[in-house]
Amino acid sequence: MKEQRLINPTSGVILPVVLTLLVQASVSMSTVAVPVFMAVAAGELNVPPSYVGIFMSMVYLGATIVAPVSGYLINRFGAIGVSQICLVLCALGLGAFSIPVVSIMIIGALIMGIGYGPVTPASSHLLVRTTPISMMSVVFSIKQTGVPIGGAMAGAIVPHLVILWGWKMSAILVGILGLILGILLHPYRKKFDTEHSSLSRLSWKNVIESVKIAVFQHELRCIVIASFFFSTMQLSLVSFIVIYLIEDVKMTLIRAGILLATAQAAGIVGRIIWGALVDRGVKPRLMLGILGIAMAVGALSLAAFSPQWPFFAMLIVCAFFGAAAIGWNGVYLAEVARVATPEFAGMATGGSLFFTFAGILLGLPVFSLIVEKSGSYPLAFGIIAVATFVCGIVLLLSHNSRLKEFHLYFC
């Protein structure tokens, strides 16, 4: 099938990357702010801090539901138009989350998830048309740095907002920032949303097709399965590290926020480095396999923290852990877009993210349940570490010809 790339010398590669990165950072800051708020809000709500897993699961329930229909939304409203809608939904969700009633907060988290889900497919739809094939992995990785950039902003800025204004007003302020960005995006719709059509109709066939691409496309199946567990590890780190450090390691909110910001900053660097290495010849599966094993090592090291650990040593561990657990997405999404071709990049990304988000949707409640029943955050991190280690080993062994039949059967 003929590929249709829209590499425009006027806009080039840089402008689409900057726009999609800003959107990704904004929605990421919105979602990562939730566990920071919960570290303070739990006492006011009279719920255990580990309930953050339930709220984050609701975010990713919304994302999981809407991911397979992202292709339709992009065809209907365009990539920039969808990004604007997502920013508005995240702001509305934060507004609802600022109301200290658990049921309303759950609805707010769900709305945020509906806004979060289509952002990555929309950006993939735009970038695959404006990026040369030789730069795909590094460009997608740079765009995906928006996730840890937003997370780092949440870790570095939100604790100070909470101290100054309280968690409820802080949630509203973060939402307002997203609304401002949505308004600033509007002039770019005419430039980039040239293919959307008001005649586009939602079809269950297209929704199912997006999921089938991820499941039945041999080149994608194995990494999509791995993404289920990798995403669980990533969000377990982002969602629970602040509460774990405050409760078990006896840190202040500010210091715990610094460690979260460090992990996110390392994820920024990691995404760019891993993407550049893949563009220079490292096989995507090999890179993802190495990162899966590194995630396990980082999680087990984090689980060993105690009040006696030097803060500098904790910074190093969080940087290593973040580079792996937050740095894998760009390589993964670039490979999905490459295999799918530009015509189906948005659809394939939405279908693959259905499984990626499902890992978070199912994994975070399991993490919370383990903590609630055992009282041990280290045990929960250790169990997830086993899963990512196994995925990493399978991806590495897939390069061994003697294991080809095993690989073809499972992947």
N, C-alpha and C positions, 0 to 999 in steps of 0.2 A: 504494500500500500504506500502511496506517495506521501512523503513527509512534507508538511507545510510549515516552514520556519519563517518567522517575521523579524529577521535581524535588520533593524532599521538604523541606518547610519546616523540619523538625527537623535534618536533616543539612546541608541547603543545598548550596551549591556548594563551599564552602571545605574541608570535611572530606575529600571525595573527592579534591580536588586535592592536599591535603597528603599524604594516604596514598600516592597514586600517585607523587607527586614523590619521596617518601622511598625508595620501592622503586626507582624509576628511578635515583636518585642512587647507591644502594647497588650495583646491578648494574653501573652505569657505572664506579664506582670500582674494582670488581673487575677489569673488563676493561682499563681504562686503566692499572692498576697493572702489567700484564704488560710493556709496553715499558719502564717504569721499572725493574722487576726485571732485565730483560734487559740493560740498560746495564751492570749489575754482574755478572750471572750468566754472560754470554757467555764471559768469561775462564775461569771455573771449568769451564764445559762444553766449552771448546775449540772453539767455533763462532763464526763472524763475527757481530757485533752485528746485521747486516742480517737475520739469521735471525728476528728479531722478526716480520717479515712472514709467515713460515710459521706461527708460533704464533697470530698474530692471524687469519690465514686459517682456521685450525682452529676458532677461536672462532666465526667467521662461517659456517663450514661447518655447524656444529651449529645455529646460528640459522637458516640458510637451509633446512635440512631440516625443522625443527620449525615454522617460521612458517606454512605452509599448514594445519597441523593445529591451530593455535591456537584456531580457532572451536570445534572439538570439545572441546578441553580446557576452554575457558571454560564451555561448556554442561554439561560433566560436573562440574567442580569449583567453578565460580564465579570471578569476577575476583579476589577476594581470595585464594581458595584457590590459584589458579594462581600468583599473586604469591608466596605462601609457598613453593610448590614450587620456583619459580625461584630464590629466595634460598638455599634448601637446596642446589640443584644448583650454584650459583655457589660456595658455600662448599666443597662436595666437590671441585669443579674446582680451586680454589685449593690445597686440601690436597694433591691429586695434583701440582699444578704446583710445590709446594715440595720435591718429591723430585728431586734433581739428576740425573735420568736422562732423556735427551731423549725417548725413546719414551713414558715415563710422563707427562712434561710435555705432550706432544702430546695424549695421552688426556685429561689434565686440562683443556687448552684446549678440547677438543671438548665436554666435559661442561659447562664454563662457557657455551659457546655455546648448548647445548640449554636452559640456564637463562635465557639472555639473550633468546632469540627470542620467547617468548610474552609478555614483560612489556608491550611497547607495545600489542599487540592487547587484552590484558586491561584496561589502563588506558583505552583507547579505548572498550571495551565499557561500562565504568562511567561514564566522563565524558560520553559522548554521551547517556546517560539522565538525567544530573543537571545538565546545562548548558543554559541558554537559547540558542537559535540565534544571537541577537545577540552572544553572548560566546564563541562556539565557538573562533575563531582564537586569541584572547588566552588563554583557559583552557587550550587544548591547548598553546600555546606556553609558558605558565607551567609546566605539568606537564613539558614536554620540557626545561625548564631543569635538570631532574634529571640529564640527560646531562652537560652541562658542569659542573654543580655537583659531580657525582661525579668528573669528570675533573680539576677544579680541586683537589679534595681529594687525588686521587692525585698531582698535581704538587706540591702544597704540603706534604703530610704524609708520603707514602710514602718520599721520599728520606731524611727524618730517621729514619723507622723502620728503613730499610735501614742507615743509619750506626750506629744504636744497637743493633739486634738482628740484622742480617744479612738478606739477601733471603728466605731460606727461612722464618724465623720471621715476617717481615713479611707474607708471603703467608697464613700461618695466621691472624694477627691480623686481617687485612682480612676473611677468611672468617668469623671469629667475630662480627664486627660485623654481617654480613648475617644470621647465624643469630639474633642477639638481636632484630633488627628483625622477622624472620619470626615469632618468638614474640609480640612486641608487637602484631602485626597480628591475631592470632587472635580477640580479642573482636569485631572488626568484620565477621567472616564472617556472623554472624546478621543484622546490619543491612543489608548490601549484597548478599550472595550469596543472593538470594531466588528466583532463576530457574533455578539449576542443577538438574540431574536425574541421578540414578544410572542412569536408563534410557537416557541418551544413548549412542549407539554411533558409533564411528569409521567413516566411509564414504568410500571413495575418490571417490565422486561429489561429496561436499562439499569434499574437498581440492581436486579439480580445479576445482570451481566457484569457490572462493576465488581461484585463479589466473586463471580466465577473467574474473572481474569486473574485475581490473586490466588485462587485455590487451584485452578487447573493449568495455569501457565507454569511449566516445569521450571523455568529460570527464576520464577518468583517464589514458588511455594515454600522452599526451605527458609529463605530469609524472612518471609512473612510469618512463619511459625516462630522463628527466633525473636522477631519483633514483639510478639505477644509477651515474652518473658523479659526482654530487654526494657520494654516500656514499664512493666511492673517494677523493675529495679529502679529505673530513673525516677518514677513518681514516688516510690517509697523513700528514696533519698530526699527528694524535694519536699515531700509532705511531712515527714516525720523527724527530720534531723533537728529542727529547732526545738520541738517538744522533747525529743530524746536527750538533747544536750542540756536542756533546762532541768528535766526531771532526774535523769540518771547521772549526768556529769556535773550537775550543780552549777551551771553557767548562768550568767545574766542574759537577758533578751538581746542586748546589744552585741555581746560576744558571740552568741549563737547565730545572730544575723550575719556577723562577719564571716563565720565559717560557711554559712549557706551562700553568701556572696562569693566566697573563694571558690567553692565547688562550681558555681555557675560561671564564674570568670574562666576557670580552667576548661569548662565545657566549650566556651567560646573559642579558645585557642585550639582545643582538641578538634573541634569540627573543621576548622580551616586546615589544620595539619593533616588530618586523616583524608579529607577530600583531595588535598594537593597530592598526597602519596598515591591515591587511587588514580588520579589523572596522569601520574607519572609511571603507571604500569602495575601497581600492586592490585591484585584481584580483589574485587569488593567482598567476596565471601571470605577470603583469607583475612582481610582487615576486620570484618565483623566478627570472625572467630576469635581473633586476638583480643578484641575489645570485650567480648563476652567473658573470657577468662579474666581479663583485667578488672571487670566489674566485680567478679566474685572475690578477688583478692582485696579490692577496695572496701567492699561491704564487710568482710571479715575483720579487716583492720579497724574500720569504724566501730564495729561491735566490741572491740577490745578497749575502747576509750574508758578512762576513769578520771576522777578528779586529780589524780597524781600525774597524769600525762602533761608534759610541757605544751603550752599553747602553740608554739611553733611547730611541734611534731604533729599536732592535730591539723594545722594548716596544710602541711605537706600531704597528709593522708586525704584530706578533703579535696585538695587539688588533683591528686592522682585519681581518686574515685570519680570526681566530677568530669575529668577529661575523658574517661571511658564511658561512664553511665549516662552522661549528658551529651557526649560528643559523637555518638554513633549515627544519629538521625540523617545527617546530610548525605553520607555514603549510601544509606538505605534508600532514601527518597530519590536520589539521582539514579540509582540502579532501577528502581521501579519505573521512573519516567523514561529511561533509556530503552528498557525492554518493551514498554507499551507503545512507543512512538508518539509524536506530538498530538496526533488526532485524538488519542485515547489517554493522554497523560493525566488529565483531571479525573477521568472515570477510574483509571487504574489506581491512582493515588487514593481516591476515596474508598475503593474496595479494599485496598491493602490496609488503610488506616482503620477500617472497620475492625480488623483483627488486632491491630496495634492498640487501639483504644479499648478493645475488649479486655486486653491484658491488664490494663489499668482498672477498668470497671470491676473485674473479678478479683484482681490481685490485691487492691488496697483494702477491701473488706476482710480478705483472708489475713492480711498483715494485722489489721486492727483486732481481729478475732484472736490471733495468736498472742498479741500483747495483752488483751483483756483476760484470756484464760491462763496464761503463764506469767504475766507480769514482767515479761522480758522483751525489750526491744532487740537486744543482741540475738536472741533466738530467732526472731522474725527475720532480721537481716540475714542470718545464716542460712535459713531455709531458702530464701530467694536466691542467695548466692549459689546454692547447689544447682538450681534450675539454669541460671545463666552460664555456669561452668559447663554443664552438660551441652547446652546449645553451642557454646564456643568450641568445644571438642568436636562435635558433629560437623560444624562448618569447616573446621581445620581438616578433619579426616576426609571430607568430601573431595579433597584434591588428590587423595591416594587412589590410584587406579584399582588396587586390589579390593577397595571397598566400594567400587562403583555400583554394584548391584544393591548393596545396602542403601547407598545414597539415593539411587533412583527409586527405590521402594518407598522410603520415608520422605524424600524431598522432591 
